[in-house]
Amino acid sequence: MSSPLVEIKNMDVAYQKKLVLSKVSLSVFEHDFIGIIGPNGGGKTSLIKAILGLLKPVGGSVKHSLLSSEIGYLPQGNQVDENFPITVKEVIASGLEHGLKIGLGSKRSRQGKVEKALETVGLEALHSRPIGELSGGEFQRTLLARAIISSPRLLVLDEPDTHVDNLFETELYALLKELNRDITILLVSHDIGIISPYIKTIACVNRNLHYHPSNEINEEQLKVYNCPIEVIAHGPVPHRVVKEHIHK
């Protein structure tokens, strides 16, 4: 087996001096597509920030064999002012390091990467549109294109379906499944029912982490993993198929 891209061993993470992750271990390999689930406040975002180097563990270790330029990140919520006078193309280009310090050859390369990213997310026709005129789904596609413009080996997404409609959710996860042919993906979601057809494995995070080696999980397994979430079946009439249970 090849070496992991990310190797976490017995990691503790604290936020504002409060321990939010305890003795967490996880190995992430090439072409993995891991869905990270768990209750609000369970430590999902802290886990990602530790992987990205944005939070320093207070115990254990997190190591990876990646350059910073080989990691794409789509954070939770929008960190771009939608009223700022900037176009789709300009937002996407901002995902390239040293975007303004370029020569002629590099400028052509940069342009080619922007065009490829636009094509990947289906926004070629909107490249010159101001971001303030985009729908929620179009805006999220723009941010995804910015995250993948450098052809990362690892793509990390923190609840990318927030504030978008159901149609875009389906299109987004189908696109991520396609990208997974070349990119390893870590996807934080509050809705295992939506993401399960697309991911390969599941990490349940609620201070501790339990790794589930498939994309299907049931009520009893969630209880064993101490992961108090609900599973919703999505269809013409969404319905709850797993009862909520309380973490004690």
C-alpha positions as CSV (number, residue, x, y, z in Angstrom):
1,M,0.0,0.0,0.0
2,S,1.2,3.5,-0.8
3,S,2.1,6.0,1.9
4,P,-0.8,8.2,3.1
5,L,-1.2,11.8,1.9
6,V,-2.3,12.7,5.5
7,E,-1.4,10.7,8.6
8,I,-3.0,11.7,11.9
9,K,-1.9,9.9,15.1
10,N,-3.4,10.3,18.6
11,M,-4.1,14.0,17.9
12,D,-5.5,16.4,20.5
13,V,-6.8,19.8,19.4
14,A,-8.0,22.6,21.7
15,Y,-9.9,25.7,20.8
16,Q,-9.9,28.6,23.3
17,K,-8.2,26.2,25.8
18,K,-11.0,23.7,25.5
19,L,-10.2,20.2,24.2
20,V,-12.4,19.7,21.1
21,L,-10.6,16.6,19.6
22,S,-9.1,13.8,21.7
23,K,-6.8,11.0,20.5
24,V,-7.9,11.3,16.9
25,S,-6.2,9.0,14.3
26,L,-6.9,8.9,10.6
27,S,-5.0,8.0,7.4
28,V,-6.0,9.6,4.1
29,F,-4.8,7.9,0.9
30,E,-4.7,8.9,-2.7
31,H,-8.2,8.8,-4.3
32,D,-10.0,8.5,-0.9
33,F,-13.4,10.3,-0.8
34,I,-14.1,10.6,3.0
35,G,-17.4,12.0,4.3
36,I,-16.8,13.7,7.7
37,I,-20.0,13.7,9.7
38,G,-20.9,14.5,13.3
39,P,-23.0,16.8,15.5
40,N,-22.6,20.6,15.7
41,G,-19.7,21.4,18.0
42,G,-18.3,17.8,17.6
43,G,-15.0,19.0,16.1
44,K,-15.4,18.5,12.3
45,T,-14.1,21.9,11.4
46,S,-11.3,21.7,13.9
47,L,-10.2,18.5,12.4
48,I,-10.0,20.1,8.9
49,K,-8.2,23.2,10.3
50,A,-5.6,20.9,11.9
51,I,-5.1,19.0,8.7
52,L,-4.6,22.4,6.9
53,G,-2.2,23.7,9.5
54,L,-4.6,26.4,10.6
55,L,-4.8,24.8,14.1
56,K,-1.8,23.4,15.9
57,P,-2.4,20.1,17.8
58,V,-1.7,20.2,21.5
59,G,-1.0,16.5,21.5
60,G,-0.2,13.8,19.0
61,S,0.7,14.6,15.4
62,V,-0.6,15.4,11.9
63,K,1.7,14.8,9.0
64,H,1.2,14.9,5.2
65,S,3.3,14.4,2.1
66,L,1.8,17.4,0.4
67,L,3.0,20.9,-0.5
68,S,0.6,23.7,0.5
69,S,0.0,24.4,-3.2
70,E,-1.3,20.8,-3.5
71,I,-4.2,21.3,-1.2
72,G,-7.5,23.0,-2.3
73,Y,-9.8,24.3,0.4
74,L,-13.4,25.5,0.3
75,P,-14.2,26.8,3.7
76,Q,-17.6,26.9,5.4
77,G,-19.5,30.1,4.6
78,N,-18.5,32.7,2.0
79,Q,-15.2,34.6,2.6
80,V,-15.7,36.7,-0.5
81,D,-17.8,39.9,-0.3
82,E,-20.5,39.4,-2.9
83,N,-20.8,43.2,-3.3
84,F,-17.1,43.6,-4.2
85,P,-16.8,44.6,-7.9
86,I,-15.0,41.4,-9.1
87,T,-15.9,38.9,-11.8
88,V,-16.2,35.2,-11.7
89,K,-13.0,34.9,-13.7
90,E,-11.1,37.1,-11.3
91,V,-12.3,35.2,-8.2
92,I,-11.1,31.9,-9.7
93,A,-7.8,33.4,-10.8
94,S,-7.2,34.5,-7.2
95,G,-6.7,30.8,-6.3
96,L,-3.3,30.8,-8.0
97,E,-0.3,31.7,-5.9
98,H,1.6,34.8,-6.9
99,G,-1.2,35.6,-9.4
100,L,0.1,39.1,-10.1
101,K,3.8,38.4,-10.2
102,I,3.9,36.8,-13.7
103,G,5.8,37.0,-16.9
104,L,4.3,36.5,-20.4
105,G,4.7,32.7,-20.4
106,S,3.2,32.4,-16.9
107,K,0.3,34.7,-17.9
108,R,-0.6,32.3,-20.7
109,S,-0.4,29.4,-18.3
110,R,-2.5,31.2,-15.8
111,Q,-5.1,32.0,-18.4
112,G,-5.2,28.3,-19.4
113,K,-5.8,27.2,-15.9
114,V,-8.6,29.7,-15.4
115,E,-10.3,28.5,-18.5
116,K,-9.9,24.9,-17.5
117,A,-11.4,25.6,-14.1
118,L,-14.3,27.5,-15.6
119,E,-15.0,24.5,-17.9
120,T,-14.8,22.0,-15.1
121,V,-17.5,23.7,-13.0
122,G,-19.6,24.7,-16.1
123,L,-19.2,28.5,-15.8
124,E,-17.6,29.4,-19.1
125,A,-20.6,31.5,-20.1
126,L,-20.5,33.5,-16.9
127,H,-16.8,34.2,-16.7
128,S,-17.2,38.0,-16.9
129,R,-20.3,38.3,-14.7
130,P,-19.9,40.2,-11.4
131,I,-20.2,37.8,-8.4
132,G,-23.0,40.0,-7.0
133,E,-25.2,38.8,-9.9
134,L,-24.7,35.1,-9.3
135,S,-27.2,32.6,-7.8
136,G,-26.1,30.7,-4.7
137,G,-25.2,27.7,-6.7
138,E,-23.2,29.7,-9.3
139,F,-21.3,31.5,-6.6
140,Q,-20.4,28.2,-4.9
141,R,-19.3,26.8,-8.2
142,T,-17.0,29.8,-8.5
143,L,-15.5,29.2,-5.1
144,L,-15.0,25.5,-6.0
145,A,-13.2,26.5,-9.2
146,R,-10.9,28.7,-7.2
147,A,-10.2,25.8,-4.9
148,I,-9.2,23.4,-7.7
149,I,-7.5,25.8,-10.1
150,S,-4.0,24.7,-9.0
151,S,-4.9,21.0,-9.7
152,P,-4.6,20.0,-6.0
153,R,-4.0,16.4,-4.9
154,L,-6.2,17.0,-1.9
155,L,-9.5,18.9,-1.8
156,V,-11.0,19.8,1.5
157,L,-14.6,21.1,1.6
158,D,-16.4,22.3,4.8
159,E,-20.2,22.0,4.2
160,P,-20.2,23.3,0.6
161,D,-23.9,22.8,0.3
162,T,-24.8,25.5,2.8
163,H,-27.3,28.1,1.5
164,V,-27.7,26.4,-1.9
165,D,-30.8,24.7,-3.4
166,N,-31.4,20.9,-3.8
167,L,-30.7,20.9,-7.5
168,F,-27.2,22.4,-7.0
169,E,-26.5,19.9,-4.2
170,T,-27.0,17.0,-6.6
171,E,-24.9,18.7,-9.3
172,L,-22.2,19.5,-6.8
173,Y,-21.8,16.0,-5.5
174,A,-21.9,14.5,-9.0
175,L,-19.1,16.9,-9.9
176,L,-17.1,16.0,-6.8
177,K,-17.4,12.3,-7.7
178,E,-16.0,13.1,-11.1
179,L,-13.1,15.1,-9.6
180,N,-12.3,12.2,-7.2
181,R,-10.9,10.3,-10.2
182,D,-7.9,12.5,-9.9
183,I,-8.2,14.3,-6.5
184,T,-8.5,13.0,-2.9
185,I,-11.4,14.6,-1.2
186,L,-12.4,15.3,2.4
187,L,-16.0,16.5,2.7
188,V,-17.6,17.8,5.8
189,S,-21.4,17.5,5.7
190,H,-24.3,17.6,8.1
191,D,-26.4,15.3,5.8
192,I,-25.1,11.8,5.4
193,G,-28.3,10.9,3.5
194,I,-27.3,13.3,0.7
195,I,-23.6,12.5,0.4
196,S,-23.6,8.7,0.9
197,P,-24.1,7.8,-2.8
198,Y,-20.9,9.8,-3.7
199,I,-18.4,9.3,-0.9
200,K,-16.4,6.1,-0.4
201,T,-15.9,6.0,3.4
202,I,-17.1,7.9,6.5
203,A,-15.4,9.5,9.5
204,C,-17.7,10.1,12.5
205,V,-16.4,13.0,14.6
206,N,-17.7,13.8,18.0
207,R,-14.5,14.8,20.0
208,N,-13.2,11.3,19.1
209,L,-13.1,10.0,15.5
210,H,-14.4,6.6,14.3
211,Y,-13.6,5.6,10.8
212,H,-16.2,3.6,8.9
213,P,-14.8,1.8,5.8
214,S,-17.9,2.1,3.5
215,N,-20.4,4.8,2.5
216,E,-23.4,3.1,4.2
217,I,-24.0,3.5,7.9
218,N,-27.0,2.5,10.1
219,E,-28.4,3.5,13.5
220,E,-26.6,0.9,15.5
221,Q,-23.2,1.8,14.0
222,L,-23.9,5.5,14.8
223,K,-24.6,4.6,18.4
224,V,-21.4,2.5,18.6
225,Y,-19.4,5.4,17.1
226,N,-21.0,7.8,19.6
227,C,-22.2,10.0,16.7
228,P,-25.6,11.5,17.5
229,I,-26.9,12.5,14.1
230,E,-29.9,11.7,12.0
231,V,-30.0,10.0,8.7
232,I,-32.6,11.4,6.3
233,A,-33.8,9.5,3.2
234,H,-34.1,12.0,0.4
235,G,-36.6,11.6,-2.4
236,P,-40.1,12.9,-3.3
237,V,-40.9,12.9,0.4
238,P,-37.8,13.2,2.7
239,H,-38.2,11.1,5.8
240,R,-36.1,10.2,8.9
241,V,-34.8,6.6,8.9
242,V,-32.6,6.9,12.0
243,K,-33.8,8.2,15.3
244,E,-31.9,10.9,17.0
245,H,-30.0,9.7,20.0
246,I,-28.3,11.8,22.7
247,H,-24.6,11.9,23.5
248,K,-24.1,11.3,27.2
